[in-house]
Amino acid sequence: MAETFFELRLYEVEPGRMRDMVTRFEGPLQGLFRTHGIRVIGAWHTTAGPRSPLFVYLMQWDSMHARDQAWGGFYADPQWHQVRTDTNRGSELVERYDLNFLKEVLPWCGVALCDDGCLELYMPRVAVGCGTQARQLMAEQAAALLQPYGATVVAAYECMTGDDLPRACLLLSWPSHDQRQAGLACLEQPPLGRADRHLLQPLLPDR
């Protein structure tokens, strides 16, 4: 895997400890990520969706070699082990996590939510053997399908790894919860099938 790709992590956090997870991420992890070349382009916690609340973040990598080197250095860093001990406070913050490698279909266009708006992580199943059609729908039709509801595609990806493949991954920006409710089914057409849908609360400033 030599070309740029993305890594999406969804963490199940110990009940009642999301605030501790956010504090860890927004605090000491930022310096460690910079030190080891880990580029986070978005971080959120879910306010609704399967297994919610989840802690979610998205990274961009130039190559698998660069990723392996960065995470190898991170996990070997004594500072990380100290941060983990200090912030766990006797029990692990993360109970389990899902990791997905993603291939870009539509590049990140930025997020500018209005006061009533919401951001959604939309992960539909893709019919087996229909990856090309799914990529075409995301790249060529999704924007038009969302337009009547004032929604936009922030980014779109094809999942290369993870559970329950084949699957796609889109970040959607909705102008309001009412308009999201009205447009819930607009992308649910072949080859996209039933989706996991997560409403997101941003943590970090938009890149």
ChimeraX commands (.cxc) that place a marker at each C-alpha (Angstrom):
marker #1 position 0.00,0.00,0.00 radius 0.5
marker #1 position 2.20,2.82,-1.30 radius 0.5
marker #1 position -0.39,5.53,-1.91 radius 0.5
marker #1 position -1.98,7.87,0.61 radius 0.5
marker #1 position -4.64,6.24,2.74 radius 0.5
marker #1 position -6.62,6.97,5.87 radius 0.5
marker #1 position -7.08,5.21,9.19 radius 0.5
marker #1 position -10.34,5.41,11.11 radius 0.5
marker #1 position -10.51,4.28,14.73 radius 0.5
marker #1 position -13.69,3.86,16.74 radius 0.5
marker #1 position -13.07,3.33,20.46 radius 0.5
marker #1 position -15.52,1.92,22.97 radius 0.5
marker #1 position -14.70,3.86,26.13 radius 0.5
marker #1 position -15.33,2.59,29.64 radius 0.5
marker #1 position -18.76,3.83,30.81 radius 0.5
marker #1 position -18.61,7.23,32.46 radius 0.5
marker #1 position -15.08,8.01,31.28 radius 0.5
marker #1 position -15.52,9.78,27.95 radius 0.5
marker #1 position -14.44,13.07,29.54 radius 0.5
marker #1 position -11.16,11.41,30.61 radius 0.5
marker #1 position -10.66,10.09,27.06 radius 0.5
marker #1 position -11.23,13.54,25.57 radius 0.5
marker #1 position -8.84,15.11,28.10 radius 0.5
marker #1 position -6.14,12.55,27.24 radius 0.5
marker #1 position -6.59,13.13,23.51 radius 0.5
marker #1 position -6.75,16.92,23.57 radius 0.5
marker #1 position -3.91,17.16,26.09 radius 0.5
marker #1 position -0.79,14.96,26.22 radius 0.5
marker #1 position -1.51,12.95,23.08 radius 0.5
marker #1 position -1.25,16.02,20.84 radius 0.5
marker #1 position 2.44,16.46,21.61 radius 0.5
marker #1 position 3.13,12.75,21.23 radius 0.5
marker #1 position 1.33,12.63,17.90 radius 0.5
marker #1 position 3.38,15.56,16.60 radius 0.5
marker #1 position 6.61,13.92,17.80 radius 0.5
marker #1 position 5.89,10.69,15.99 radius 0.5
marker #1 position 4.34,12.11,12.81 radius 0.5
marker #1 position 0.77,10.97,13.44 radius 0.5
marker #1 position -1.50,13.33,11.49 radius 0.5
marker #1 position -5.01,13.47,12.92 radius 0.5
marker #1 position -7.44,15.28,10.60 radius 0.5
marker #1 position -10.59,14.85,12.66 radius 0.5
marker #1 position -11.63,13.70,16.14 radius 0.5
marker #1 position -15.09,13.34,17.62 radius 0.5
marker #1 position -17.20,11.52,20.14 radius 0.5
marker #1 position -20.56,10.12,19.13 radius 0.5
marker #1 position -23.82,11.44,20.51 radius 0.5
marker #1 position -25.95,8.75,18.84 radius 0.5
marker #1 position -25.38,5.53,16.93 radius 0.5
marker #1 position -24.41,1.88,17.39 radius 0.5
marker #1 position -22.48,1.21,20.63 radius 0.5
marker #1 position -22.61,4.93,21.41 radius 0.5
marker #1 position -20.85,6.72,22.99 radius 0.5
marker #1 position -17.75,6.07,20.91 radius 0.5
marker #1 position -14.55,8.05,20.58 radius 0.5
marker #1 position -13.67,8.42,16.88 radius 0.5
marker #1 position -10.64,9.80,15.08 radius 0.5
marker #1 position -9.34,9.88,11.53 radius 0.5
marker #1 position -5.70,9.95,10.40 radius 0.5
marker #1 position -3.99,10.39,7.04 radius 0.5
marker #1 position -0.89,8.42,6.01 radius 0.5
marker #1 position 1.46,8.70,3.05 radius 0.5
marker #1 position 2.24,4.96,3.09 radius 0.5
marker #1 position 1.87,1.85,5.23 radius 0.5
marker #1 position 5.59,2.02,5.99 radius 0.5
marker #1 position 5.17,5.57,7.36 radius 0.5
marker #1 position 2.23,4.42,9.49 radius 0.5
marker #1 position 4.09,1.43,10.91 radius 0.5
marker #1 position 7.11,3.57,11.76 radius 0.5
marker #1 position 4.98,6.25,13.42 radius 0.5
marker #1 position 2.92,3.89,15.56 radius 0.5
marker #1 position 5.99,1.79,16.36 radius 0.5
marker #1 position 7.77,4.86,17.73 radius 0.5
marker #1 position 4.66,6.00,19.58 radius 0.5
marker #1 position 4.07,2.70,21.37 radius 0.5
marker #1 position 7.77,2.40,22.28 radius 0.5
marker #1 position 7.89,5.92,23.74 radius 0.5
marker #1 position 8.17,5.90,27.56 radius 0.5
marker #1 position 6.16,9.13,27.64 radius 0.5
marker #1 position 3.17,7.31,26.13 radius 0.5
marker #1 position 3.35,4.63,28.81 radius 0.5
marker #1 position 3.42,7.31,31.50 radius 0.5
marker #1 position 0.48,9.16,29.94 radius 0.5
marker #1 position -1.46,5.91,29.70 radius 0.5
marker #1 position -0.81,5.07,33.35 radius 0.5
marker #1 position -1.68,8.57,34.54 radius 0.5
marker #1 position -4.89,8.88,32.52 radius 0.5
marker #1 position -6.15,5.33,33.02 radius 0.5
marker #1 position -6.17,5.87,36.80 radius 0.5
marker #1 position -6.38,2.17,37.62 radius 0.5
marker #1 position -8.52,0.93,34.71 radius 0.5
marker #1 position -8.24,1.04,30.93 radius 0.5
marker #1 position -10.10,3.90,29.24 radius 0.5
marker #1 position -10.56,1.92,26.02 radius 0.5
marker #1 position -12.48,-1.35,26.26 radius 0.5
marker #1 position -12.13,-2.29,22.57 radius 0.5
marker #1 position -11.75,-0.60,19.21 radius 0.5
marker #1 position -12.47,-1.04,15.51 radius 0.5
marker #1 position -9.76,-0.06,13.03 radius 0.5
marker #1 position -10.47,0.63,9.36 radius 0.5
marker #1 position -8.07,1.52,6.55 radius 0.5
marker #1 position -9.80,3.76,4.03 radius 0.5
marker #1 position -9.19,4.69,0.39 radius 0.5
marker #1 position -10.25,8.19,-0.57 radius 0.5
marker #1 position -13.13,8.60,-3.00 radius 0.5
marker #1 position -13.92,12.28,-2.35 radius 0.5
marker #1 position -11.35,14.49,-0.58 radius 0.5
marker #1 position -12.06,16.24,2.69 radius 0.5
marker #1 position -13.79,19.56,1.98 radius 0.5
marker #1 position -13.86,20.97,5.51 radius 0.5
marker #1 position -16.65,21.29,8.05 radius 0.5
marker #1 position -18.56,24.49,8.75 radius 0.5
marker #1 position -21.58,23.56,10.84 radius 0.5
marker #1 position -24.27,26.11,11.58 radius 0.5
marker #1 position -25.70,26.33,15.09 radius 0.5
marker #1 position -28.45,23.81,14.35 radius 0.5
marker #1 position -26.34,21.57,12.13 radius 0.5
marker #1 position -25.00,18.10,12.74 radius 0.5
marker #1 position -22.19,15.92,11.46 radius 0.5
marker #1 position -22.75,12.26,10.68 radius 0.5
marker #1 position -20.44,9.31,10.11 radius 0.5
marker #1 position -22.37,7.19,7.61 radius 0.5
marker #1 position -21.03,3.67,6.99 radius 0.5
marker #1 position -23.25,1.72,4.58 radius 0.5
marker #1 position -22.76,-1.84,3.52 radius 0.5
marker #1 position -21.93,-2.30,-0.17 radius 0.5
marker #1 position -23.37,-5.14,-2.25 radius 0.5
marker #1 position -20.73,-7.79,-2.94 radius 0.5
marker #1 position -19.08,-7.27,-6.31 radius 0.5
marker #1 position -20.39,-3.70,-6.61 radius 0.5
marker #1 position -17.42,-1.68,-5.37 radius 0.5
marker #1 position -17.05,0.23,-8.63 radius 0.5
marker #1 position -20.72,1.22,-8.63 radius 0.5
marker #1 position -20.48,2.31,-4.99 radius 0.5
marker #1 position -17.48,4.51,-5.72 radius 0.5
marker #1 position -19.30,6.06,-8.66 radius 0.5
marker #1 position -22.39,6.77,-6.55 radius 0.5
marker #1 position -20.29,8.48,-3.87 radius 0.5
marker #1 position -18.21,10.46,-6.35 radius 0.5
marker #1 position -20.89,11.42,-8.89 radius 0.5
marker #1 position -24.35,11.19,-7.32 radius 0.5
marker #1 position -24.16,11.63,-3.54 radius 0.5
marker #1 position -23.92,15.43,-3.63 radius 0.5
marker #1 position -27.02,15.71,-5.84 radius 0.5
marker #1 position -28.96,13.25,-3.68 radius 0.5
marker #1 position -28.16,15.26,-0.55 radius 0.5
marker #1 position -28.68,18.71,-2.08 radius 0.5
marker #1 position -32.50,18.88,-1.58 radius 0.5
marker #1 position -31.88,18.54,2.17 radius 0.5
marker #1 position -29.08,21.12,2.27 radius 0.5
marker #1 position -26.53,18.45,3.22 radius 0.5
marker #1 position -23.00,18.05,1.89 radius 0.5
marker #1 position -20.43,15.28,1.67 radius 0.5
marker #1 position -17.46,16.29,3.83 radius 0.5
marker #1 position -15.43,13.28,2.63 radius 0.5
marker #1 position -16.06,9.82,1.19 radius 0.5
marker #1 position -14.00,6.64,1.42 radius 0.5
marker #1 position -13.99,2.98,0.51 radius 0.5
marker #1 position -13.21,0.69,3.48 radius 0.5
marker #1 position -10.26,-1.57,2.66 radius 0.5
marker #1 position -10.18,-3.34,6.04 radius 0.5
marker #1 position -12.52,-3.74,8.97 radius 0.5
marker #1 position -15.51,-5.80,9.98 radius 0.5
marker #1 position -18.44,-6.59,7.70 radius 0.5
marker #1 position -16.85,-5.76,4.34 radius 0.5
marker #1 position -17.51,-4.49,1.71 radius 0.5
marker #1 position -18.46,-1.16,3.23 radius 0.5
marker #1 position -18.20,2.55,2.46 radius 0.5
marker #1 position -17.59,5.48,4.79 radius 0.5
marker #1 position -18.91,9.03,4.35 radius 0.5
marker #1 position -18.84,12.09,6.55 radius 0.5
marker #1 position -22.02,14.10,6.01 radius 0.5
marker #1 position -22.81,17.64,7.15 radius 0.5
marker #1 position -26.50,18.39,7.71 radius 0.5
marker #1 position -27.89,21.93,8.21 radius 0.5
marker #1 position -30.27,20.76,10.93 radius 0.5
marker #1 position -31.51,17.64,12.67 radius 0.5
marker #1 position -34.92,18.10,11.03 radius 0.5
marker #1 position -33.40,18.13,7.55 radius 0.5
marker #1 position -31.31,15.10,8.41 radius 0.5
marker #1 position -34.47,13.31,9.51 radius 0.5
marker #1 position -36.16,14.21,6.23 radius 0.5
marker #1 position -33.20,12.99,4.18 radius 0.5
marker #1 position -32.32,9.84,6.11 radius 0.5
marker #1 position -33.09,7.49,3.22 radius 0.5
marker #1 position -31.70,9.57,0.35 radius 0.5
marker #1 position -28.47,7.55,0.02 radius 0.5
marker #1 position -30.06,4.19,0.73 radius 0.5
marker #1 position -30.13,2.85,-2.80 radius 0.5
marker #1 position -28.24,0.02,-4.51 radius 0.5
marker #1 position -25.41,-0.73,-4.26 radius 0.5
marker #1 position -25.46,0.92,-0.81 radius 0.5
marker #1 position -27.37,-1.01,1.80 radius 0.5
marker #1 position -28.08,-0.85,5.51 radius 0.5
marker #1 position -25.75,1.57,7.29 radius 0.5
marker #1 position -24.26,2.24,10.68 radius 0.5
marker #1 position -24.96,5.90,11.41 radius 0.5
marker #1 position -23.18,7.91,14.08 radius 0.5
marker #1 position -23.84,11.54,15.02 radius 0.5
marker #1 position -20.56,13.25,15.87 radius 0.5
marker #1 position -19.47,15.98,18.26 radius 0.5
marker #1 position -16.19,17.56,17.03 radius 0.5
marker #1 position -13.22,17.84,19.39 radius 0.5
marker #1 position -10.44,19.42,17.37 radius 0.5
marker #1 position -10.54,22.52,15.16 radius 0.5
marker #1 position -11.17,21.80,11.49 radius 0.5
marker #1 position -7.97,21.38,9.50 radius 0.5
marker link #1:1,2 radius 0.2
marker link #1:2,3 radius 0.2
marker link #1:3,4 radius 0.2
marker link #1:4,5 radius 0.2
marker link #1:5,6 radius 0.2
marker link #1:6,7 radius 0.2
marker link #1:7,8 radius 0.2
marker link #1:8,9 radius 0.2
marker link #1:9,10 radius 0.2
marker link #1:10,11 radius 0.2
marker link #1:11,12 radius 0.2
marker link #1:12,13 radius 0.2
marker link #1:13,14 radius 0.2
marker link #1:14,15 radius 0.2
marker link #1:15,16 radius 0.2
marker link #1:16,17 radius 0.2
marker link #1:17,18 radius 0.2
marker link #1:18,19 radius 0.2
marker link #1:19,20 radius 0.2
marker link #1:20,21 radius 0.2
marker link #1:21,22 radius 0.2
marker link #1:22,23 radius 0.2
marker link #1:23,24 radius 0.2
marker link #1:24,25 radius 0.2
marker link #1:25,26 radius 0.2
marker link #1:26,27 radius 0.2
marker link #1:27,28 radius 0.2
marker link #1:28,29 radius 0.2
marker link #1:29,30 radius 0.2
marker link #1:30,31 radius 0.2
marker link #1:31,32 radius 0.2
marker link #1:32,33 radius 0.2
marker link #1:33,34 radius 0.2
marker link #1:34,35 radius 0.2
marker link #1:35,36 radius 0.2
marker link #1:36,37 radius 0.2
marker link #1:37,38 radius 0.2
marker link #1:38,39 radius 0.2
marker link #1:39,40 radius 0.2
marker link #1:40,41 radius 0.2
marker link #1:41,42 radius 0.2
marker link #1:42,43 radius 0.2
marker link #1:43,44 radius 0.2
marker link #1:44,45 radius 0.2
marker link #1:45,46 radius 0.2
marker link #1:46,47 radius 0.2
marker link #1:47,48 radius 0.2
marker link #1:48,49 radius 0.2
marker link #1:49,50 radius 0.2
marker link #1:50,51 radius 0.2
marker link #1:51,52 radius 0.2
marker link #1:52,53 radius 0.2
marker link #1:53,54 radius 0.2
marker link #1:54,55 radius 0.2
marker link #1:55,56 radius 0.2
marker link #1:56,57 radius 0.2
marker link #1:57,58 radius 0.2
marker link #1:58,59 radius 0.2
marker link #1:59,60 radius 0.2
marker link #1:60,61 radius 0.2
marker link #1:61,62 radius 0.2
marker link #1:62,63 radius 0.2
marker link #1:63,64 radius 0.2
marker link #1:64,65 radius 0.2
marker link #1:65,66 radius 0.2
marker link #1:66,67 radius 0.2
marker link #1:67,68 radius 0.2
marker link #1:68,69 radius 0.2
marker link #1:69,70 radius 0.2
marker link #1:70,71 radius 0.2
marker link #1:71,72 radius 0.2
marker link #1:72,73 radius 0.2
marker link #1:73,74 radius 0.2
marker link #1:74,75 radius 0.2
marker link #1:75,76 radius 0.2
marker link #1:76,77 radius 0.2
marker link #1:77,78 radius 0.2
marker link #1:78,79 radius 0.2
marker link #1:79,80 radius 0.2
marker link #1:80,81 radius 0.2
marker link #1:81,82 radius 0.2
marker link #1:82,83 radius 0.2
marker link #1:83,84 radius 0.2
marker link #1:84,85 radius 0.2
marker link #1:85,86 radius 0.2
marker link #1:86,87 radius 0.2
marker link #1:87,88 radius 0.2
marker link #1:88,89 radius 0.2
marker link #1:89,90 radius 0.2
marker link #1:90,91 radius 0.2
marker link #1:91,92 radius 0.2
marker link #1:92,93 radius 0.2
marker link #1:93,94 radius 0.2
marker link #1:94,95 radius 0.2
marker link #1:95,96 radius 0.2
marker link #1:96,97 radius 0.2
marker link #1:97,98 radius 0.2
marker link #1:98,99 radius 0.2
marker link #1:99,100 radius 0.2
marker link #1:100,101 radius 0.2
marker link #1:101,102 radius 0.2
marker link #1:102,103 radius 0.2
marker link #1:103,104 radius 0.2
marker link #1:104,105 radius 0.2
marker link #1:105,106 radius 0.2
marker link #1:106,107 radius 0.2
marker link #1:107,108 radius 0.2
marker link #1:108,109 radius 0.2
marker link #1:109,110 radius 0.2
marker link #1:110,111 radius 0.2
marker link #1:111,112 radius 0.2
marker link #1:112,113 radius 0.2
marker link #1:113,114 radius 0.2
marker link #1:114,115 radius 0.2
marker link #1:115,116 radius 0.2
marker link #1:116,117 radius 0.2
marker link #1:117,118 radius 0.2
marker link #1:118,119 radius 0.2
marker link #1:119,120 radius 0.2
marker link #1:120,121 radius 0.2
marker link #1:121,122 radius 0.2
marker link #1:122,123 radius 0.2
marker link #1:123,124 radius 0.2
marker link #1:124,125 radius 0.2
marker link #1:125,126 radius 0.2
marker link #1:126,127 radius 0.2
marker link #1:127,128 radius 0.2
marker link #1:128,129 radius 0.2
marker link #1:129,130 radius 0.2
marker link #1:130,131 radius 0.2
marker link #1:131,132 radius 0.2
marker link #1:132,133 radius 0.2
marker link #1:133,134 radius 0.2
marker link #1:134,135 radius 0.2
marker link #1:135,136 radius 0.2
marker link #1:136,137 radius 0.2
marker link #1:137,138 radius 0.2
marker link #1:138,139 radius 0.2
marker link #1:139,140 radius 0.2
marker link #1:140,141 radius 0.2
marker link #1:141,142 radius 0.2
marker link #1:142,143 radius 0.2
marker link #1:143,144 radius 0.2
marker link #1:144,145 radius 0.2
marker link #1:145,146 radius 0.2
marker link #1:146,147 radius 0.2
marker link #1:147,148 radius 0.2
marker link #1:148,149 radius 0.2
marker link #1:149,150 radius 0.2
marker link #1:150,151 radius 0.2
marker link #1:151,152 radius 0.2
marker link #1:152,153 radius 0.2
marker link #1:153,154 radius 0.2
marker link #1:154,155 radius 0.2
marker link #1:155,156 radius 0.2
marker link #1:156,157 radius 0.2
marker link #1:157,158 radius 0.2
marker link #1:158,159 radius 0.2
marker link #1:159,160 radius 0.2
marker link #1:160,161 radius 0.2
marker link #1:161,162 radius 0.2
marker link #1:162,163 radius 0.2
marker link #1:163,164 radius 0.2
marker link #1:164,165 radius 0.2
marker link #1:165,166 radius 0.2
marker link #1:166,167 radius 0.2
marker link #1:167,168 radius 0.2
marker link #1:168,169 radius 0.2
marker link #1:169,170 radius 0.2
marker link #1:170,171 radius 0.2
marker link #1:171,172 radius 0.2
marker link #1:172,173 radius 0.2
marker link #1:173,174 radius 0.2
marker link #1:174,175 radius 0.2
marker link #1:175,176 radius 0.2
marker link #1:176,177 radius 0.2
marker link #1:177,178 radius 0.2
marker link #1:178,179 radius 0.2
marker link #1:179,180 radius 0.2
marker link #1:180,181 radius 0.2
marker link #1:181,182 radius 0.2
marker link #1:182,183 radius 0.2
marker link #1:183,184 radius 0.2
marker link #1:184,185 radius 0.2
marker link #1:185,186 radius 0.2
marker link #1:186,187 radius 0.2
marker link #1:187,188 radius 0.2
marker link #1:188,189 radius 0.2
marker link #1:189,190 radius 0.2
marker link #1:190,191 radius 0.2
marker link #1:191,192 radius 0.2
marker link #1:192,193 radius 0.2
marker link #1:193,194 radius 0.2
marker link #1:194,195 radius 0.2
marker link #1:195,196 radius 0.2
marker link #1:196,197 radius 0.2
marker link #1:197,198 radius 0.2
marker link #1:198,199 radius 0.2
marker link #1:199,200 radius 0.2
marker link #1:200,201 radius 0.2
marker link #1:201,202 radius 0.2
marker link #1:202,203 radius 0.2
marker link #1:203,204 radius 0.2
marker link #1:204,205 radius 0.2
marker link #1:205,206 radius 0.2
marker link #1:206,207 radius 0.2
view
